Amino acid sequence: MKVLSLTEPYATLIKENKKLIETRSWKTDYRGELYIHASATKIPKEWQESKKLMKLVDNTSLNFGNIICKCNLVDCIYMTKDYVENMKKSNYQEYICGKYEEGRYAWLLEKYNTIKKINKS
């Protein structure tokens, strides 16, 4: 089982199908199932102050400390200057949900299963 841990609100944005590209500084050759874990880390202040980002999770419960969905990692793309510019112009919502910079990587995800929360007794 492969798990990717993300600070909120990014994990929930994937769960809600509002974010389907995860940006990373490193590439992966892995393709296949990938569980998304919402870390217990607080949302950084600068992210909280981003009204455009936080509006995407208005009225949505965040999922700190839980595995919340299962995705399929289908590709890993090296970001060129043109890729970054195109993303900013053609998919602004995705653009504000990641760190798009030349030399980084875009992990393309297909969401296909939400994990039901299990109550601990």
C-alpha positions as CSV (number, residue, x, y, z in Angstrom):
1,M,0.0,0.0,0.0
2,K,1.4,3.4,-1.0
3,V,0.3,6.4,1.0
4,L,0.8,10.1,0.2
5,S,0.4,12.4,3.2
6,L,-0.8,15.9,2.5
7,T,-1.4,18.9,4.7
8,E,-5.0,20.1,4.7
9,P,-6.8,21.5,2.8
10,Y,-5.0,19.7,-0.1
11,A,-6.0,16.2,0.9
12,T,-9.6,17.1,1.1
13,L,-9.4,19.0,-2.2
14,I,-8.3,15.7,-3.8
15,K,-11.1,13.8,-2.0
16,E,-13.7,16.4,-3.2
17,N,-12.3,16.0,-6.8
18,K,-11.2,19.7,-6.9
19,K,-7.5,18.9,-7.1
20,L,-6.2,16.1,-9.4
21,I,-2.6,17.2,-9.7
22,E,-0.2,16.9,-6.8
23,T,3.0,19.0,-7.2
24,R,6.3,17.7,-5.9
25,S,10.0,18.5,-6.1
26,W,10.8,14.9,-7.0
27,K,9.6,12.5,-9.7
28,T,8.3,9.0,-9.3
29,D,8.2,6.1,-11.6
30,Y,5.4,4.5,-9.6
31,R,2.0,4.2,-11.2
32,G,-1.1,2.7,-9.5
33,E,-3.1,2.9,-6.3
34,L,-2.2,5.7,-4.0
35,Y,-4.0,6.4,-0.7
36,I,-4.3,10.0,0.4
37,H,-3.7,10.8,4.0
38,A,-4.7,14.1,5.5
39,S,-1.9,14.9,8.0
40,A,-2.6,16.2,11.5
41,T,-0.5,19.3,10.8
42,K,-2.4,22.6,11.1
43,I,-3.0,24.6,8.0
44,P,-0.1,27.1,7.6
45,K,-1.2,30.7,8.1
46,E,-0.2,31.8,4.6
47,W,-2.5,29.1,3.2
48,Q,-5.4,30.2,5.5
49,E,-4.9,33.7,4.2
50,S,-5.4,32.6,0.6
51,K,-9.1,33.4,0.1
52,K,-9.1,31.7,-3.3
53,L,-7.7,28.5,-1.9
54,M,-9.8,28.4,1.2
55,K,-13.0,29.2,-0.7
56,L,-12.5,25.8,-2.4
57,V,-13.2,24.1,0.9
58,D,-15.9,26.4,2.3
59,N,-18.5,24.4,4.2
60,T,-16.4,21.2,3.8
61,S,-15.2,19.2,6.8
62,L,-11.4,18.8,6.8
63,N,-10.0,15.4,7.7
64,F,-7.0,15.9,9.9
65,G,-5.1,12.6,10.7
66,N,-7.0,10.3,8.4
67,I,-6.6,8.3,5.2
68,I,-9.5,9.8,3.2
69,C,-9.4,8.5,-0.3
70,K,-7.8,6.2,-2.8
71,C,-6.5,7.4,-6.1
72,N,-4.7,6.1,-9.1
73,L,-1.4,7.8,-9.9
74,V,-1.4,7.8,-13.7
75,D,1.5,10.0,-14.7
76,C,4.4,12.2,-13.5
77,I,5.2,15.2,-15.7
78,Y,8.3,17.4,-15.5
79,M,7.2,21.0,-15.3
80,T,8.6,23.2,-18.0
81,K,8.1,27.0,-18.1
82,D,5.5,26.5,-20.8
83,Y,3.7,23.8,-18.7
84,V,3.5,26.2,-15.7
85,E,2.3,29.1,-17.9
86,N,-0.3,26.9,-19.6
87,M,-1.6,25.6,-16.2
88,K,-2.0,29.1,-14.8
89,K,-4.0,30.2,-17.9
90,S,-6.0,27.1,-18.6
91,N,-6.6,25.5,-15.2
92,Y,-6.3,28.2,-12.6
93,Q,-8.1,26.3,-9.9
94,E,-5.6,23.5,-10.1
95,Y,-2.8,26.1,-10.3
96,I,-3.7,27.7,-7.0
97,C,-3.8,24.2,-5.4
98,G,-0.1,23.5,-6.0
99,K,3.4,24.8,-6.3
100,Y,3.9,25.2,-10.0
101,E,7.5,26.0,-10.8
102,E,9.8,25.0,-13.6
103,G,11.8,22.0,-12.6
104,R,9.2,20.5,-10.3
105,Y,6.9,17.6,-11.1
106,A,3.1,17.2,-11.6
107,W,1.7,13.9,-10.3
108,L,-1.5,13.3,-12.2
109,L,-4.2,11.6,-10.2
110,E,-7.5,9.9,-10.9
111,K,-9.7,9.8,-7.8
112,Y,-11.8,6.7,-7.6
113,N,-12.7,5.8,-4.1
114,T,-13.5,7.7,-0.9
115,I,-12.6,6.0,2.4
116,K,-15.4,5.9,4.9
117,K,-14.3,7.1,8.3
118,I,-14.1,4.4,11.0
119,N,-15.1,5.5,14.5
120,K,-12.6,4.4,17.1
121,S,-14.1,2.9,20.3
